[in-house]
Amino acid sequence: MADAELQELNEQFGVPNKELEPDVISELQSIMRIHSLSVQDLYFKWESYCIKMDMDGNALSIESLRALKRDIQDALERNNRAHHVHIKTEKRSTGTPRSVIKSGGDVYGMLEGMVPNTPATRKLNKSASKRQNQLETPSMARVKGNAPSSSPDYKTPMRIESQLDSMNAASAASFNDRPNLGEVIEVLNEHLKPSEPLIAPHAESRIKLTAASDQKKLGYKTLAMKSSEASEILDDRIDEFLALVRDYKNIDESEFGSAASQSTTDIVAVGRIASDSSEGRLNAASLVLETSRRTGGGRRIPLNLQKLNGRYQFFPGQIVAFRGINSSGNEFVVQEILEMPLLPNAASTPAAIEAHREKLRGGPDAMDSDDEPAPLNVIFGSGPYSADDNLDFEPLHALCSQAADTYADALVLTGPFIDVDHPLIATGDFDLPEDATVDPDTATMSTVFKYMISPALNRLIASNPTITILLIPSVRDVIEKHVSWPQDPFPKKELGLPKAARIIGNPMTLSINEMVLGISSQDILWDLRHEELAGGRPADANLFSRTSRYLIEQRHYFPIFPPVDRQKLPKTGTTDGLLTGAMLDTSYLKLGEIVNVRPDVMIIPSALPPFAKVVESVLVINPGYLSKRRGAGTYARMTLFPPQLTDKEAGSEMVSHKVFERARVDITRI
């Protein structure tokens, strides 16, 4: 038993051709014994600790392990203090309800197929599925037929609804028979030539990950929102932007006032865009400005936009600053829209830039020091990963094959992975793979993930051992118990994922070498497109760059409030046809803010057509969904060339990354 444990420790924590030191093994065993941890559980804690402390995961030492032991103990003590009162009453919910027959809740099978997300016992039985498959082919008859595709490949933004509707009549085609596979539909920075294909993977990982967001804060308790806390968060956001505008424009405090108060002089008013009606879309007649309690008692006042001559663009929840007057007491006449200050561009020291450039060489013996390092190759894909009529996850397998064949440096996948809105998942009408050695009575959705998602990633690691895999959850992930956005990562245990796969929060800002990457799996672009009010002469006529700019100006991954009604979202193939909504926890919306600097790259998957655009020096990418409801989708490949410092930059204190100038992005059909 001891030899088996020692071998597992060396496999998880050791490096190739080098066993762990005896004192390191003793310290690892001590932590396992004190906290009753398995080797795998201990490795997960070590991995999380390294990300938090910005450490190399291979830098095992007595000092680092003792620091890990203190960190685990501190976390345990904090948890005991916080949950001492509730420790006897709280019960852990499982990822998926167990079989109702096994638990005695449905002795005669009367509820079979009526409870969503619960696979009936006979449906998970492989022999039963074999007999069923001989009698019938999976049909779309059980899938609602009048729902639009979730990611159309069209280019005209002003007719997106009609384009989506036109997809309704398309019949589901076999993935292997998909047309135009591998077709590049959009290229950004086409003048940058793709890198030469590699003949073998790099000797070591060329990526260093650094977390820029505090992931631990995402582990808040869900479904416990208080109205008082939510209103304070919304109020504070208005007051924070007021201070930003005041400092940016050098406006005296006396010039600010309440738009809702009658006045004979011009004032500067800061507030939130809202509608005076809960029904219908925002329009010029229903537009109101909501003040904070500190500046205007929380009152709302109608806005008169006539003096703007159609040069405006608003959406519900947008924080704005106006110069105008309310002489009548009935409306605020807007004379000027004040520009919101932007966060600074991401920058690093010249020494850090050079260190990242050296890391791109892929090891000390990989190439001559005079040669230009090979560019970084990063692939972005977004769920859903399977069409409505099956759970074969063929698009995911195809994407992993692409990452393996091209020896990609990183694969970034956003959820949903096991989609709660997939019609087969919603009804439980599916079977586990034939090689799933599990009792159907004890199967959960984690089991489904382990046998349907993880094999593709494990094969990828076997072909490309130095790749970095990042997984970002979605509120539509059925294995995720944290159902609100902002969202905690789902636990890695029991999913069968490889060591190189890391699960991060939603949203998350992190650095891949020098590049600051912001990711959110929430489809904010669809909501903004549907709810925005644009005048006849908006400052930016392009829909995609306009909606992307909202995120940058508002410094938030989900600035719209309230979120769009589920009835207005793209339809699903489930019985009610309603997509899972935004699931916002208003009390914790601050965790969705973009802080300190603008990201170099933002990944915002959306049901809108895929695109890659540079907006305010930020490279915004919508890779599209990897699988549409009735066919294959798209993904994005970014080729990031190494930074080159000029003599002037080498002597400066900080250097802007300028990723948008040296990154080629290809939007490609899977």
JOSUL-V106746 format. One line per field, one symbol per residue. burial: # if it has 24 or more other C-alpha atoms within 12 Angstrom, else .. A space follows every 50 residues. Layout:
BEGIN
burial: ???
END
This chain:
BEGIN
burial: .....#.###.###.....#...##.###.##......############ ##....#..##...#..##..#......................###### ...........##..##########...#..........#..######## ####..#..##.##..##..##..#........######....#...... ##.#############.###...........###############.... .....######....##########.....####.########.##.#.# #####..#...###############....########.####.####.# .###.#######..........############################ ####.############################......########### ###########..##############################.###### ##################################........######## ###############..########.###################.#### ############################################...... ....################
END
